[in-house]
């Protein structure tokens, strides 16, 4: 019985893996390269290990994440800081000015609801990484503000007495609970995330507007907190936001991006190609929160799949330089693909869309320009936010990109994941350097990330909550990758060895010279004999484990 269990365990190891592993060891043992024995260690390494050994360490990432978490915590208003806007964030600050932790300050006239929810998203990631009561209190304040100030019903314009108007401005006093007028009707079972002049501040006269992306990121925030503290938001309320996203979707998978009661409801006058990714990510959070056999789960997966398939068709024939670096779609794809049938055309079309977006990110500039001229920044002007969002997308994509994917550049080719890791390493190094870690000037700006790094003029020193949020989210993902946590966890040691061996086998083989074979013919003959012996043992084991009835077929 014991022998049979050993044979069964042996047969779980893919035969191809054994051969590749042994060939790798043999090639390295008898290579003429003097450091060839190091290949055994290299075969066990993934690109993540190489990154950790070169530019990025867990300690650097941890310091950055902790400082960013502290910054967002300080600018999320308490009752003492701002009794009228508890849970709202100080939207804008500057590295060379004292941090104002109340909302009523110069420059606070363009508050963005999507970035509020995005800040909650990064704080949820931070809490899940290292739970603490302080972070939880910030999350609860920010979500309470979101629900009280933004989440509301959707007026049915077919029955409303509101008449369509041509402009987007009003007196700015409309609150979320006044969106549906007295005597009017709301669309049943729908909730949206509303922005208005009252929310934006600074005397803004924006009329109430519900954005598709706002609904998606609100779902991310609400579901994220619900997973931490059950009972925060009823599931039925979150489903109503999901149904609003579905309501805004067209038959071809595209969306109406805004709902404006003052313009008659659905407004197609403006399109954002980033909103479908945000909406899809919110739906994936909701789908993963639902019971596995729930019809609602299938519903959210279907809507998200349609959205990403639309983006695939839209971007299929675009030149790479016209493809948006859609990090939200890449993050949503990382959540969706594990739930799709990998043999279906939908799976591969969603996958191929992600590959095109990834390739557009790492296509330009050249590696030399990225490192020597841009110092790791993904843009030419030192833009921290653009670099961070692209890092978020690339890091999420590392969980699903196949090892066989190649990046082609003129006459050269390299594994796409290797090129991605190059961009990730140097981009992360740039972002890690951009944060303010010390409070030497006593402005209380520790954890702030400026708009441009290094800042050259006054506006470059602006610190907005999304600059901190996106960079934090990216560094948390990087830390999880280095620690092999969550979706980055290897499926098994044997599989990881085999995968790494396959990637490096050609490199090792190219170092084996014809002269080394001629100089050590006996060793090479013995090596071949060993490989043949392993093959015989494997075949023999399979034959012994095969029932007689199967052999006779």
SEVO-44951 format. One line per field, with one value per residue (C-alpha): residue number from 0; residue in three letters; x, y, z. Coordinates in nm, 4 decimals, padded with zeros to 6 digits. Example, Ala and Ser with C-alpha at 12.3 -4.5 7.8 and 13.67 -1.06 7.14 Angstrom:
REM residues 2
pos = c(0	1)
code = c(Ala	Ser)
u = c(01.2300	01.3670)
v = c(-00.4500	-00.1060)
w = c(00.7800	00.7140)
REM end
This chain:
REM residues 553
pos = c(0	1	2	3	4	5	6	7	8	9	10	11	12	13	14	15	16	17	18	19	20	21	22	23	24	25	26	27	28	29	30	31	32	33	34	35	36	37	38	39	40	41	42	43	44	45	46	47	48	49	50	51	52	53	54	55	56	57	58	59	60	61	62	63	64	65	66	67	68	69	70	71	72	73	74	75	76	77	78	79	80	81	82	83	84	85	86	87	88	89	90	91	92	93	94	95	96	97	98	99	100	101	102	103	104	105	106	107	108	109	110	111	112	113	114	115	116	117	118	119	120	121	122	123	124	125	126	127	128	129	130	131	132	133	134	135	136	137	138	139	140	141	142	143	144	145	146	147	148	149	150	151	152	153	154	155	156	157	158	159	160	161	162	163	164	165	166	167	168	169	170	171	172	173	174	175	176	177	178	179	180	181	182	183	184	185	186	187	188	189	190	191	192	193	194	195	196	197	198	199	200	201	202	203	204	205	206	207	208	209	210	211	212	213	214	215	216	217	218	219	220	221	222	223	224	225	226	227	228	229	230	231	232	233	234	235	236	237	238	239	240	241	242	243	244	245	246	247	248	249	250	251	252	253	254	255	256	257	258	259	260	261	262	263	264	265	266	267	268	269	270	271	272	273	274	275	276	277	278	279	280	281	282	283	284	285	286	287	288	289	290	291	292	293	294	295	296	297	298	299	300	301	302	303	304	305	306	307	308	309	310	311	312	313	314	315	316	317	318	319	320	321	322	323	324	325	326	327	328	329	330	331	332	333	334	335	336	337	338	339	340	341	342	343	344	345	346	347	348	349	350	351	352	353	354	355	356	357	358	359	360	361	362	363	364	365	366	367	368	369	370	371	372	373	374	375	376	377	378	379	380	381	382	383	384	385	386	387	388	389	390	391	392	393	394	395	396	397	398	399	400	401	402	403	404	405	406	407	408	409	410	411	412	413	414	415	416	417	418	419	420	421	422	423	424	425	426	427	428	429	430	431	432	433	434	435	436	437	438	439	440	441	442	443	444	445	446	447	448	449	450	451	452	453	454	455	456	457	458	459	460	461	462	463	464	465	466	467	468	469	470	471	472	473	474	475	476	477	478	479	480	481	482	483	484	485	486	487	488	489	490	491	492	493	494	495	496	497	498	499	500	501	502	503	504	505	506	507	508	509	510	511	512	513	514	515	516	517	518	519	520	521	522	523	524	525	526	527	528	529	530	531	532	533	534	535	536	537	538	539	540	541	542	543	544	545	546	547	548	549	550	551	552)
code = c(Unk	Unk	Unk	Unk	Unk	Unk	Unk	Unk	Unk	Unk	Unk	Unk	Unk	Unk	Unk	Unk	Unk	Unk	Unk	Unk	Unk	Unk	Unk	Unk	Unk	Unk	Unk	Unk	Unk	Unk	Unk	Unk	Unk	Unk	Unk	Unk	Unk	Unk	Unk	Unk	Unk	Unk	Unk	Unk	Unk	Unk	Unk	Unk	Unk	Unk	Unk	Unk	Unk	Unk	Unk	Unk	Unk	Unk	Unk	Unk	Unk	Unk	Unk	Unk	Unk	Unk	Unk	Unk	Unk	Unk	Unk	Unk	Unk	Unk	Unk	Unk	Unk	Unk	Unk	Unk	Unk	Unk	Unk	Unk	Unk	Unk	Unk	Unk	Unk	Unk	Unk	Unk	Unk	Unk	Unk	Unk	Unk	Unk	Unk	Unk	Unk	Unk	Unk	Unk	Unk	Unk	Unk	Unk	Unk	Unk	Unk	Unk	Unk	Unk	Unk	Unk	Unk	Unk	Unk	Unk	Unk	Unk	Unk	Unk	Unk	Unk	Unk	Unk	Unk	Unk	Unk	Unk	Unk	Unk	Unk	Unk	Unk	Unk	Unk	Unk	Unk	Unk	Unk	Unk	Unk	Unk	Unk	Unk	Unk	Unk	Unk	Unk	Unk	Unk	Unk	Unk	Unk	Unk	Unk	Unk	Unk	Unk	Unk	Unk	Unk	Unk	Unk	Unk	Unk	Unk	Unk	Unk	Unk	Unk	Unk	Unk	Unk	Unk	Unk	Unk	Unk	Unk	Unk	Unk	Unk	Unk	Unk	Unk	Unk	Unk	Unk	Unk	Unk	Unk	Unk	Unk	Unk	Unk	Unk	Unk	Unk	Unk	Unk	Unk	Unk	Unk	Unk	Unk	Unk	Unk	Unk	Unk	Unk	Unk	Unk	Unk	Unk	Unk	Unk	Unk	Unk	Unk	Unk	Unk	Unk	Unk	Unk	Unk	Unk	Unk	Unk	Unk	Unk	Unk	Unk	Unk	Unk	Unk	Unk	Unk	Unk	Unk	Unk	Unk	Unk	Unk	Unk	Unk	Unk	Unk	Unk	Unk	Unk	Unk	Unk	Unk	Unk	Unk	Unk	Unk	Unk	Unk	Unk	Unk	Unk	Unk	Unk	Unk	Unk	Unk	Unk	Unk	Unk	Unk	Unk	Unk	Unk	Unk	Unk	Unk	Unk	Unk	Unk	Unk	Unk	Unk	Unk	Unk	Unk	Unk	Unk	Unk	Unk	Unk	Unk	Unk	Unk	Unk	Unk	Unk	Unk	Unk	Unk	Unk	Unk	Unk	Unk	Unk	Unk	Unk	Unk	Unk	Unk	Unk	Unk	Unk	Unk	Unk	Unk	Unk	Unk	Unk	Unk	Unk	Unk	Unk	Unk	Unk	Unk	Unk	Unk	Unk	Unk	Unk	Unk	Unk	Unk	Unk	Unk	Unk	Unk	Unk	Unk	Unk	Unk	Unk	Unk	Unk	Unk	Unk	Unk	Unk	Unk	Unk	Unk	Unk	Unk	Unk	Unk	Unk	Unk	Unk	Unk	Unk	Unk	Unk	Unk	Unk	Unk	Unk	Unk	Unk	Unk	Unk	Unk	Unk	Unk	Unk	Unk	Unk	Unk	Unk	Unk	Unk	Unk	Unk	Unk	Unk	Unk	Unk	Unk	Unk	Unk	Unk	Unk	Unk	Unk	Unk	Unk	Unk	Unk	Unk	Unk	Unk	Unk	Unk	Unk	Unk	Unk	Unk	Unk	Unk	Unk	Unk	Unk	Unk	Unk	Unk	Unk	Unk	Unk	Unk	Unk	Unk	Unk	Unk	Unk	Unk	Unk	Unk	Unk	Unk	Unk	Unk	Unk	Unk	Unk	Unk	Unk	Unk	Unk	Unk	Unk	Unk	Unk	Unk	Unk	Unk	Unk	Unk	Unk	Unk	Unk	Unk	Unk	Unk	Unk	Unk	Unk	Unk	Unk	Unk	Unk	Unk	Unk	Unk	Unk	Unk	Unk	Unk	Unk	Unk	Unk	Unk	Unk	Unk	Unk	Unk	Unk	Unk	Unk	Unk	Unk	Unk	Unk	Unk	Unk	Unk	Unk	Unk	Unk	Unk	Unk	Unk	Unk	Unk	Unk	Unk	Unk	Unk	Unk	Unk	Unk	Unk	Unk	Unk	Unk	Unk	Unk	Unk	Unk	Unk	Unk	Unk	Unk	Unk	Unk	Unk	Unk	Unk	Unk	Unk	Unk	Unk	Unk	Unk	Unk	Unk	Unk	Unk	Unk	Unk	Unk	Unk	Unk	Unk	Unk	Unk	Unk	Unk	Unk	Unk	Unk	Unk	Unk	Unk	Unk	Unk	Unk	Unk	Unk	Unk	Unk)
u = c(00.0000	00.2783	00.4564	00.1349	00.0927	00.4487	00.3819	00.0618	00.2412	00.5172	00.2649	00.1218	00.4537	00.4246	00.6621	00.7604	00.8609	01.0991	01.2704	01.3042	01.4384	01.6994	01.8031	01.8488	02.0717	02.2757	02.3232	02.4319	02.6649	02.8561	02.8386	03.1679	03.0365	03.2311	02.9255	02.6927	02.6118	02.4231	02.1557	02.0013	01.9264	01.8232	01.5805	01.4036	01.3785	01.0977	01.1223	00.9859	01.2935	01.5223	01.3376	01.3757	01.7470	01.8035	01.5995	01.3008	01.2943	01.0055	01.1397	01.1243	00.7737	00.6578	00.7846	00.6128	00.2792	00.2806	00.3604	00.0903	-00.1633	-00.0720	-00.1205	-00.4666	-00.5637	-00.4628	-00.6591	-00.9806	-01.1757	-01.2781	-01.5537	-01.2902	-01.1313	-01.4467	-01.7839	-01.9749	-01.7809	-01.6849	-01.5199	-01.4383	-01.0727	-00.8590	-00.8423	-00.5373	-00.2263	00.1270	00.4615	00.5850	00.2729	00.1257	-00.1251	-00.4798	-00.6960	-01.0216	-01.2082	-01.2642	-00.9295	-00.7939	-00.7898	-01.0568	-01.3096	-01.2953	-01.3679	-01.3926	-01.6163	-01.4310	-01.1069	-01.2806	-01.3837	-01.0379	-00.8806	-01.1108	-01.0004	-00.6335	-00.7093	-00.9002	-00.5910	-00.3807	-00.6157	-00.6198	-00.2413	-00.2111	-00.5419	-00.5663	-00.8435	-00.7071	-00.7389	-01.0818	-01.2061	-01.0870	-01.2641	-01.5884	-01.5818	-01.5098	-01.7772	-02.0388	-01.9724	-01.9962	-02.3323	-02.4768	-02.3580	-02.3468	-02.5528	-02.9102	-03.2027	-03.2219	-03.5122	-03.7390	-03.7305	-04.0205	-04.2491	-04.0567	-04.1682	-03.8050	-03.7501	-03.4312	-03.1918	-02.8874	-02.6391	-02.4806	-02.4904	-02.7438	-02.7301	-02.5212	-02.7411	-02.8957	-02.8257	-02.8440	-03.1787	-03.3263	-03.2401	-03.5828	-03.8281	-04.1412	-04.4125	-04.1560	-04.0729	-03.7446	-03.6489	-03.7142	-03.4165	-03.1503	-02.9009	-02.6293	-02.3310	-02.4076	-02.1833	-02.3112	-02.1912	-02.2632	-02.0183	-01.7453	-01.7232	-01.5746	-01.9073	-01.9388	-02.2744	-02.2624	-02.6052	-02.6496	-02.4696	-02.4296	-02.1153	-02.0689	-01.7174	-01.8469	-02.0879	-01.8128	-01.5662	-01.8427	-01.9133	-01.5451	-01.5504	-01.8793	-01.8077	-01.4539	-01.5710	-01.8553	-01.5998	-01.4140	-01.7136	-02.0279	-02.3423	-02.1877	-02.4039	-02.6986	-02.6325	-02.9537	-02.8258	-02.5029	-02.6997	-02.8988	-02.5748	-02.4786	-02.8171	-02.7536	-02.4333	-02.6302	-02.8992	-02.6341	-02.4957	-02.5925	-02.6531	-02.2998	-02.1414	-02.0562	-02.2031	-02.3732	-02.1203	-02.3393	-02.6953	-02.8125	-03.1706	-03.1510	-03.0728	-03.3444	-03.1552	-02.8948	-02.6385	-02.4165	-02.2550	-01.9277	-01.7517	-01.4805	-01.3010	-01.1799	-01.5299	-01.6067	-01.3007	-01.4024	-01.7584	-01.6328	-01.4055	-01.6960	-01.9082	-01.6285	-01.6060	-01.9804	-01.9725	-01.7036	-01.9057	-02.2178	-02.2758	-02.1262	-02.4636	-02.6373	-02.7999	-02.6847	-02.3226	-02.3735	-02.5465	-02.2555	-02.0033	-02.2074	-02.2240	-01.8497	-01.7625	-01.9719	-01.7966	-01.4459	-01.5430	-01.6607	-01.3240	-01.1514	-01.3467	-01.2899	-00.9128	-00.8508	-00.7272	-00.5873	-00.2183	-00.0455	00.0164	-00.3616	-00.4470	-00.5212	-00.3156	-00.6392	-00.5257	-00.8806	-00.9637	-00.6474	-00.7335	-01.0900	-00.9520	-00.7405	-01.0607	-01.2747	-01.0545	-01.0496	-01.4305	-01.4506	-01.4168	-01.0592	-01.1664	-01.4242	-01.3761	-01.4858	-01.1933	-00.9367	-01.0798	-01.0760	-00.7232	-00.6035	-00.7456	-00.5379	-00.2263	-00.2759	-00.3156	-00.0069	00.1963	00.0961	00.2317	00.5705	00.6187	00.7657	01.0106	01.3112	01.4621	01.7614	01.5458	01.3224	01.6204	01.8746	01.6472	01.3149	01.4722	01.1974	00.9043	00.6651	00.6214	00.8686	00.7575	00.7969	00.4225	00.3837	00.0138	00.0433	00.3355	00.1475	-00.1680	00.0342	00.2141	-00.1233	-00.2279	00.0996	00.1135	-00.2437	-00.1606	00.1351	-00.1238	-00.2619	-00.0182	00.1085	00.4796	00.4707	00.3674	00.6430	00.7166	00.8479	01.0698	01.2087	01.4576	01.4485	01.2040	01.1752	00.9157	00.6457	00.6541	01.0261	00.9643	00.6749	00.8984	01.1589	00.8946	00.7568	01.0975	01.2135	00.8702	00.8401	01.1880	01.0833	00.7634	00.9383	01.1821	00.9042	00.7380	00.8150	00.9363	01.0648	00.8976	01.2089	01.0150	00.7328	00.4560	00.3064	00.3325	00.4961	00.3462	00.2669	00.3414	00.3829	00.2278	00.5703	00.8960	01.1332	00.9200	01.0558	00.7923	00.5114	00.2349	00.4607	00.4459	00.0707	-00.0336	-00.3793	-00.5417	-00.5299	-00.1536	-00.1142	-00.3917	-00.2658	00.0950	-00.0083	-00.2225	00.0642	00.3191	00.0818	00.0453	00.4237	00.4705	00.2184	00.4038	00.7396	00.5801	00.3946	00.0604	-00.2911	-00.3051	00.0758	00.1144	00.2849	00.0673	00.3380	00.7130	00.7440	00.5376	00.7416	01.0696	00.9467	00.8257	01.1495	01.3553	01.1707	01.2337	01.6055	01.6802	01.7549	01.9789	02.1802	02.1949	02.3314	02.6232	02.7180	02.9911	03.0684	03.4211	03.2922	03.1127	03.4244	03.6427	03.4161	03.2469	03.2201	03.0340	02.7871	02.7262	02.6577	02.4195	02.2191	02.2065	02.0675	01.7911	01.6999	01.6923	01.4523	01.2273	01.2278	01.1451	00.8611	00.7109	00.7518	00.5753	00.2876	00.2522	00.2478	-00.0143	-00.2403	-00.5161	-00.5048	-00.8454	-00.7091	-00.4023	-00.6205	-00.8250)
v = c(00.0000	00.2413	00.1654	00.2294	00.5712	00.6627	00.5694	00.7720	01.0719	01.0359	01.0320	01.3641	01.5214	01.6033	01.3873	01.6892	01.8690	01.5908	01.5848	01.9628	01.9763	01.7063	01.8458	02.1860	02.0436	01.8442	02.1324	02.3578	02.0945	02.0415	02.3882	02.5596	02.8683	02.8994	03.0064	02.7493	02.5890	02.9053	02.8050	02.5707	02.8726	03.0795	02.8098	02.8450	03.2206	03.4050	03.7590	03.8735	03.7327	03.9127	04.2367	04.1917	04.1265	04.4351	04.7498	04.6810	04.5417	04.4635	04.7166	04.9998	04.9020	04.8720	05.2183	05.3694	05.1967	05.2885	05.6536	05.6744	05.5157	05.7715	06.0585	05.9471	05.8860	06.2398	06.4016	06.2041	06.4534	06.3819	06.5667	06.7865	06.8792	06.9414	06.8839	06.9511	06.7093	06.4143	06.1476	06.3725	06.3970	06.7056	06.6785	06.8906	06.9949	07.1115	06.9823	07.3316	07.4416	07.3425	07.0611	07.1824	06.9037	07.0856	07.1019	07.4769	07.5921	07.7441	07.5106	07.2737	07.3497	07.0443	06.7464	06.4253	06.1428	05.8740	05.9694	05.9627	05.6017	05.5291	05.6492	05.4128	05.1322	05.1834	05.2045	04.8755	04.7203	04.8683	04.7338	04.3854	04.3949	04.5030	04.5345	04.8134	04.9999	05.3335	05.2351	05.0847	05.4102	05.6014	05.3549	05.3782	05.7605	05.7779	05.5213	05.6902	06.0158	05.8367	05.6825	05.9977	06.2467	06.0511	05.7315	05.7978	05.6943	05.7443	05.9637	05.8230	06.0993	05.9517	06.0492	06.3396	06.7005	06.8071	06.9474	06.8826	07.1787	07.2548	07.3505	07.1603	07.4413	07.5379	07.7148	07.4250	07.3591	07.0290	06.7516	06.3796	06.3460	06.6163	06.4542	06.2963	06.5904	06.5752	06.4025	06.2455	05.8806	05.6953	05.3948	05.0878	04.8952	05.1387	05.3409	05.5652	05.7643	06.1334	06.4367	06.7927	07.1442	07.1093	06.8190	06.9661	07.2818	07.6162	07.7524	07.4945	07.5089	07.1534	06.9961	06.6416	06.3900	06.0139	05.8774	05.5169	05.5079	05.6554	05.3640	05.1107	05.2508	05.3071	04.9336	04.8582	05.0742	04.9405	04.5737	04.6119	04.7477	04.4945	04.2154	04.3647	04.4563	04.2665	04.4728	04.7980	04.8055	04.5770	04.3471	04.4627	04.8223	04.7137	04.5098	04.8215	04.9971	04.6936	04.7145	05.0831	04.9806	04.7185	04.9801	05.2043	04.9271	04.9076	04.5927	04.5959	04.6080	04.9778	05.2222	05.5542	05.7179	05.9728	06.0070	06.3689	06.4349	06.7920	06.6551	06.3960	06.1055	05.9073	06.1430	06.0214	06.3566	06.2454	05.9084	05.7796	05.4618	05.4178	05.4000	05.0498	04.9141	05.0851	04.9562	04.6043	04.6054	04.7080	04.4274	04.1758	04.2802	04.2294	03.8976	03.7580	03.8690	03.6840	03.3153	03.0928	02.9566	03.2953	03.4069	03.7594	03.6440	03.5180	03.8426	04.0620	03.8369	03.8599	04.2417	04.2737	04.0272	04.2200	04.5414	04.4015	04.2319	04.5698	04.7231	04.4364	04.5054	04.8793	04.8496	04.5435	04.7300	05.0405	05.1208	05.0669	05.4394	05.4972	05.2374	05.3875	05.2499	05.1195	04.9936	04.9585	04.7177	04.5174	04.4903	04.3893	04.1303	03.9775	03.9267	03.8079	03.5528	03.3011	03.2937	03.2302	02.9009	02.9029	02.7091	02.9714	03.2389	03.5041	03.4110	03.4474	03.7659	03.9289	03.7939	03.9240	04.2678	04.2730	04.1681	04.4574	04.7100	04.5695	04.5787	04.9402	05.0279	04.8580	04.9351	05.2810	05.4161	05.1897	05.0301	05.2612	05.5743	05.4475	05.4064	05.6681	05.9539	05.9005	05.7450	05.4827	05.7180	05.5829	05.9273	06.1880	06.4581	06.2877	06.2238	06.0107	05.9322	05.7990	05.5814	05.4482	05.3599	05.1746	04.9861	04.8851	04.7439	04.5629	04.4119	04.2849	04.1374	03.9427	03.7070	03.5916	03.6612	03.3319	03.2543	03.1864	03.5428	03.7220	04.0895	04.1613	04.4607	04.4895	04.2010	04.1040	03.9120	03.8562	03.7072	03.9678	03.9013	03.9793	04.3127	04.3839	04.3180	04.5572	04.8313	04.7400	04.7406	05.0758	05.2369	05.1293	05.2601	05.5992	05.6046	05.4947	05.7830	06.0375	06.0229	06.2681	06.0543	06.3190	06.6274	06.8425	07.1544	07.0817	07.1007	06.7664	06.6314	06.2956	06.0389	06.2940	06.2111	06.5142	06.5499	06.5692	06.4225	06.5810	06.8967	07.1904	07.4567	07.5295	07.3306	07.0244	07.0059	06.9494	06.6411	06.5112	06.2131	06.0087	06.0582	05.8916	05.6361	05.4966	05.4784	05.3024	05.0513	04.9727	04.9266	04.7033	04.4832	04.4769	04.3770	04.0931	03.9751	03.9686	03.7864	03.5524	03.6258	03.5987	03.5704	03.5801	03.2613	02.9863	02.6886	02.4516	02.4197	02.1646	02.3782	02.6856	02.4995	02.3654	02.7047	02.8772	02.5958	02.6216	02.9962	02.9542	02.6307	02.8009	03.0539	02.7764	02.5726	02.8718	02.8844	02.5223	02.5278	02.2513	02.2397	02.1488	01.8450	01.7368	01.7837	01.5799	01.3195	01.0592	01.3006	01.3858	01.0184	00.9536	01.2509	01.1131	00.7732	00.9359	01.1100	00.7845	00.6023	00.8597	00.8214	00.4418	00.4666	00.7085	00.4875	00.1798	00.3535	00.4549	00.0990	-00.0478	00.2023	00.1309	-00.1255	-00.4398	-00.3631	-00.0349	-00.2041	-00.4416	-00.1688)
w = c(00.0000	00.0912	-00.2377	-00.4277	-00.2583	-00.3515	-00.7119	-00.7159	-00.5692	-00.8262	-01.1067	-00.9903	-01.0940	-01.4657	-01.6676	-01.8753	-01.5565	-01.4506	-01.7873	-01.8066	-01.4520	-01.5090	-01.8455	-01.6863	-01.4137	-01.6634	-01.9007	-01.6192	-01.4676	-01.7881	-01.9297	-01.9982	-01.8196	-01.4900	-01.2871	-01.4305	-01.0938	-01.0021	-01.2521	-00.9943	-00.7777	-01.0769	-01.1878	-00.8555	-00.9016	-01.0706	-01.2099	-00.8734	-00.6973	-00.9386	-00.8646	-00.4903	-00.5337	-00.7473	-00.6855	-00.4644	-00.1125	00.1185	00.3703	00.1146	00.0151	00.3744	00.4672	00.1643	00.2320	00.6013	00.5235	00.2554	00.4900	00.7548	00.5092	00.3946	00.7569	00.8545	00.5712	00.6299	00.8390	01.1942	01.3761	01.5408	01.2076	01.0094	01.1808	00.8564	00.6355	00.8567	00.6405	00.3484	00.2456	00.2130	-00.1623	-00.2418	-00.0496	-00.1333	-00.0121	00.0735	00.2654	00.5999	00.5620	00.6183	00.7583	00.7072	00.3795	00.3711	00.2369	-00.0794	-00.3786	-00.2439	-00.5163	-00.7386	-00.5155	-00.7159	-00.5949	-00.7916	-00.6178	-00.2804	-00.3456	-00.4851	-00.1599	00.0286	-00.2043	-00.1200	00.2524	00.2292	00.0702	00.3497	00.6175	00.4649	00.4616	00.8255	01.0158	01.2706	01.4490	01.3265	00.9603	01.0208	01.1766	00.8689	00.6399	00.8320	00.8320	00.4590	00.3683	00.5886	00.4053	00.0688	00.1544	00.3102	00.0500	-00.2757	-00.2873	-00.3895	-00.6102	-00.9857	-01.0993	-01.3677	-01.6255	-01.8185	-01.5320	-01.3829	-01.4021	-01.4517	-01.7985	-01.9904	-01.9970	-02.2056	-01.9376	-01.6507	-01.3956	-01.1324	-00.8016	-00.6698	-00.3670	-00.4732	-00.2226	-00.2911	-00.1125	-00.3373	-00.6707	-00.7042	-00.6732	-00.4659	-00.6627	-00.8955	-00.9291	-00.9100	-01.1197	-00.9007	-00.7630	-00.8823	-00.6794	-00.8201	-00.6932	-00.7433	-00.7772	-00.7501	-00.6900	-00.3186	-00.3053	-00.5212	-00.3109	-00.3989	-00.5173	-00.7959	-00.9759	-01.1162	-01.1406	-01.0026	-01.2221	-01.1764	-01.3404	-01.4441	-01.3002	-00.9759	-00.9368	-01.0053	-00.7516	-00.4959	-00.5206	-00.4638	-00.1507	-00.0113	-00.0782	00.0518	00.3872	00.4043	00.3793	00.6761	00.8947	00.7895	00.8213	00.7006	00.3863	00.3066	00.0133	-00.1540	-00.1626	-00.3284	-00.5802	-00.6700	-00.7629	-00.9716	-01.1441	-01.2222	-01.4018	-01.5942	-01.6730	-01.8281	-02.0503	-02.4182	-02.6193	-02.7668	-02.4180	-02.4267	-02.1765	-02.1388	-01.9098	-01.7284	-01.6054	-01.5864	-01.4788	-01.6089	-01.9549	-01.9565	-01.8017	-01.9958	-02.1470	-02.4323	-02.5018	-02.3405	-02.3273	-02.0942	-02.1982	-01.8391	-01.6880	-01.8259	-01.6430	-01.3186	-01.3562	-01.4313	-01.1274	-00.9034	-01.0476	-00.9906	-00.6251	-00.5997	-00.7886	-00.5600	-00.2581	-00.3764	-00.3043	-00.5738	-00.6801	-00.6719	-00.9999	-00.9137	-00.9288	-01.2838	-01.3715	-01.2606	-01.4375	-01.7573	-01.7497	-01.6745	-01.9498	-02.2036	-02.1022	-02.1475	-02.4741	-02.6020	-02.5104	-02.6924	-03.0118	-02.9807	-02.9330	-03.1504	-03.4581	-03.2899	-03.3124	-02.9777	-02.9321	-02.9451	-02.6801	-02.3394	-02.0453	-01.8940	-01.5558	-01.4228	-01.7048	-01.6301	-01.2603	-01.3499	-01.5940	-01.3180	-01.1160	-01.4087	-01.5860	-01.2967	-01.3154	-01.6911	-01.8754	-02.0047	-02.3130	-02.4152	-02.6791	-02.4269	-02.1999	-02.4749	-02.6184	-02.2745	-02.2285	-02.5649	-02.4875	-02.1705	-02.3636	-02.6049	-02.3224	-02.1462	-02.4669	-02.5263	-02.1809	-02.2183	-02.5885	-02.5362	-02.4408	-02.4869	-02.1785	-02.2020	-02.2160	-01.9327	-01.7002	-01.8093	-01.9175	-01.7371	-01.4240	-01.4126	-01.4715	-01.7348	-01.8876	-02.0041	-01.7588	-01.4190	-01.3733	-01.0603	-01.0992	-01.4551	-01.3507	-01.0478	-01.2406	-01.5030	-01.2273	-01.0811	-01.4156	-01.4832	-01.1343	-01.1571	-01.4975	-01.3600	-01.2094	-01.5447	-01.8306	-01.9752	-01.9590	-02.3319	-02.4238	-02.6123	-02.6694	-03.0179	-03.0844	-03.4365	-03.4647	-03.0980	-02.8811	-02.5066	-02.2731	-02.2125	-01.8371	-01.8301	-01.9992	-01.7636	-01.4643	-01.6017	-01.6240	-01.2815	-01.1096	-01.2429	-01.2182	-00.8558	-00.7803	-00.9231	-00.7148	-00.3957	-00.4370	-00.4951	-00.1518	00.1272	00.4188	00.6619	00.8103	00.8204	00.7181	00.9675	00.7068	00.8220	00.4668	00.5427	00.3064	00.0382	-00.3267	-00.5550	-00.8977	-01.0658	-00.9378	-00.8885	-00.8543	-01.0522	-00.9894	-00.7453	-00.9153	-00.9329	-00.5525	-00.5499	-00.3512	-00.4417	-00.2741	-00.5958	-00.6281	-00.2892	-00.3460	-00.6765	-00.5627	-00.2401	-00.4274	-00.6631	-00.3848	-00.1877	-00.4960	-00.5384	-00.1757	-00.2156	-00.5236	-00.3451	-00.0517	-00.2908	-00.1270	-00.2615	-00.6413	-00.6535	-00.4491	-00.6536	-00.7343	-00.6191	-00.5959	-00.8747	-01.1104	-01.0231	-01.0814	-01.4131	-01.5306	-01.4387	-01.5883	-01.9163	-01.9318	-01.8667	-02.0501	-02.3796	-02.2076	-02.0444	-02.3632	-02.5509	-02.3051	-02.3669	-02.6289	-02.8756	-02.7309	-02.3821	-02.5273	-02.7150	-02.4066	-02.1757	-02.3986	-02.1194	-01.8924	-02.1653	-02.2452	-01.8762	-01.8706	-02.1607	-01.9908	-01.6746	-01.8714	-02.0506	-01.7156	-01.5691	-01.8720	-01.8351	-01.4647	-01.5372	-01.8080	-01.5890	-01.3000	-01.5241	-01.6559	-01.3060	-01.1919	-01.4912	-01.4184	-01.6326	-01.7776	-01.9150	-02.0631	-02.2606	-02.4253)
REM end
